[in-house]
Amino acid sequence: MMLTIMYVIMTGQSIYVGLVGSNGSGKSEACRYLETLGFETFSLSDIVRQEVKNRSLSMDRNSLIETANALKIQYGQDYLAEQVLKAASEKGAEKIVFDSIRNLDEIQFLKTHGTHFLGIDAPIEKRYERIQKRKLERDQIDFETFKVHCIREMSGKSSGQHIEKALRKCALVINNIGELTALHHQIDQFLENTFGAT
């Protein structure tokens, strides 16, 4: 099963939620819902997309993965996590979502602030169905290619990503195959159980 982990980090008066997961597992929907609760989203992938744009590369998944890996090789495996934390800190927001965390170094960098783990699970067929509905350039691939990408990102075959190891930190898993209201309800329960009122 492919999972997404939400890392919730509390620093002082701030609450930080970090999302880790494979493509189409529900990270973006979790971000959108948390934004309705007053959270602001900072995506590690946004840094990568900007770099891809700066290099005049195609915005397909291979370019995104290769560019992200190149940045991590050059600046360190936790580089993207450092950049989003810096941006969030400079903005001074108290409730923040960090989206698209993909390796243990990024996790460890954020975990030093105190972390609680929540998983979101979705079968690969369901995830492929979701990305096709997004109709983004990077999602215009067939199912077999999608599976190859997922294996690469999950297993560490892509040097800057090892989602499978990150997922082993998950203490609680939401099986994200139903209606959005079910996902939202379980996120509410998680936040209440972890932090009380947010």
C-alpha positions in Angstrom: 0.0 0.0 0.0 1.1 3.5 -0.7 0.8 5.9 2.2 1.1 9.5 3.0 2.4 10.7 6.4 1.4 14.0 7.9 4.2 15.2 10.2 2.7 17.6 12.8 5.3 19.7 14.4 4.7 22.1 17.3 7.3 24.8 17.9 6.5 27.3 20.6 3.1 28.8 19.7 3.3 27.4 16.2 1.8 24.2 14.8 3.6 22.8 11.7 2.1 20.0 9.7 4.3 18.2 7.2 3.0 15.9 4.5 4.9 12.9 3.1 3.4 10.6 0.5 3.4 9.1 -2.9 1.7 10.8 -5.9 -2.1 11.0 -5.7 -2.3 9.7 -2.1 -4.2 12.8 -0.8 -1.6 15.3 0.3 -3.1 18.2 -1.7 -6.6 17.6 -0.4 -5.3 17.4 3.1 -3.5 20.8 2.6 -6.7 22.3 1.2 -8.7 21.2 4.1 -6.2 22.3 6.6 -6.1 25.7 4.9 -9.8 26.0 5.8 -8.8 25.6 9.4 -6.3 28.5 9.2 -3.2 26.7 8.1 -0.8 28.1 5.4 0.8 25.7 2.9 4.5 25.7 2.0 5.4 23.0 -0.5 8.9 21.6 -1.0 7.8 20.9 -4.6 7.2 24.5 -5.3 10.9 25.2 -4.8 11.6 22.4 -7.3 9.0 23.7 -9.8 10.6 27.1 -9.7 14.0 25.7 -10.4 12.7 23.6 -13.3 11.2 26.9 -14.7 14.4 28.7 -14.2 16.2 26.0 -16.2 13.6 26.1 -19.0 12.9 22.4 -18.6 9.7 20.6 -19.3 7.4 20.4 -16.2 7.0 16.6 -16.4 7.6 14.3 -13.5 11.1 13.1 -14.7 12.3 16.7 -14.9 10.9 17.5 -11.4 12.5 14.4 -9.8 15.9 14.9 -11.5 16.0 18.6 -10.6 15.0 17.9 -7.0 17.7 15.2 -6.7 20.3 17.6 -8.2 19.4 20.3 -5.6 19.7 17.7 -2.8 23.0 16.4 -4.1 24.4 20.0 -4.4 23.0 21.4 -1.1 22.2 18.5 1.1 19.3 16.0 1.3 17.4 18.3 3.7 17.8 21.4 1.5 14.2 21.7 0.5 13.0 21.3 4.1 15.4 24.0 5.2 14.1 26.3 2.6 10.4 25.9 3.4 11.0 26.2 7.1 13.0 29.4 6.5 10.2 30.8 4.3 7.5 29.9 6.9 9.5 31.3 9.8 10.1 34.6 7.9 6.4 34.9 7.2 5.6 34.3 10.9 2.6 32.1 10.4 1.5 30.1 13.5 -0.2 27.2 11.6 1.7 25.8 8.7 1.5 22.8 6.3 4.8 21.6 4.7 3.8 19.5 1.7 5.8 16.9 -0.3 8.4 15.7 2.2 10.2 12.8 0.6 13.2 11.5 2.5 14.5 10.8 6.0 16.8 13.8 6.1 13.9 16.1 5.5 11.9 14.3 8.1 14.8 14.5 10.6 15.3 18.2 10.0 11.6 18.8 10.9 11.4 16.1 13.6 13.8 18.0 15.8 11.0 20.4 16.6 8.7 17.6 17.9 6.7 15.4 15.5 3.4 13.4 15.5 2.7 11.1 12.6 -0.5 10.5 10.6 -0.7 8.3 7.5 -3.1 8.5 4.6 -3.4 5.3 2.5 -4.8 4.9 -1.0 -4.4 1.9 -3.5 -2.2 2.7 -6.5 -5.2 2.3 -8.9 -7.1 5.0 -6.9 -4.1 7.3 -6.9 -3.7 7.0 -10.7 -7.4 7.8 -11.1 -6.9 10.9 -9.0 -3.9 12.2 -10.9 -5.7 11.7 -14.3 -8.5 14.0 -13.0 -6.0 16.7 -12.2 -5.0 17.0 -15.9 -1.6 18.5 -15.1 1.3 18.3 -17.5 3.3 16.1 -15.2 0.4 13.6 -14.9 0.0 12.8 -18.6 1.4 9.3 -18.3 0.0 5.8 -18.6 -0.6 3.5 -15.7 2.6 1.4 -16.2 4.7 4.6 -16.2 2.9 5.7 -13.1 3.8 2.5 -11.4 7.5 2.8 -12.4 7.6 6.3 -11.0 6.0 5.2 -7.7 8.5 2.4 -7.3 11.4 4.7 -7.9 10.1 7.3 -5.4 9.1 4.7 -2.8 12.2 2.5 -2.8 15.0 5.0 -2.9 16.0 4.3 -6.5 15.6 8.0 -6.9 18.5 9.3 -4.8 16.7 12.2 -3.2 13.5 10.2 -2.3 12.8 7.3 -0.1 9.2 7.5 0.8 8.9 3.9 2.0 11.4 4.6 4.8 9.5 7.7 5.8 6.3 5.8 5.9 7.7 3.4 8.5 7.4 6.3 11.0 3.6 6.3 10.6 1.7 5.7 13.9 -1.8 6.0 12.5 -3.1 5.5 9.0 -6.2 6.9 7.4 -7.5 4.7 4.6 -8.3 7.4 2.1 -10.6 5.6 -0.3 -13.9 7.1 0.6 -15.6 10.5 0.5 -13.7 13.7 1.3 -15.9 14.2 4.4 -14.5 11.0 5.8 -10.9 12.2 5.3 -11.7 15.6 6.8 -13.3 14.0 9.8 -10.3 11.9 10.6 -8.0 14.8 10.2 -10.2 16.7 12.7 -9.9 13.9 15.1 -6.2 13.7 14.7 -5.7 17.4 15.3 -8.0 17.3 18.3 -6.3 14.3 19.8 -2.9 15.7 19.3 -3.3 19.4 20.0 -6.8 20.0 21.3 -8.3 23.0 19.6 -6.2 24.4 16.7 
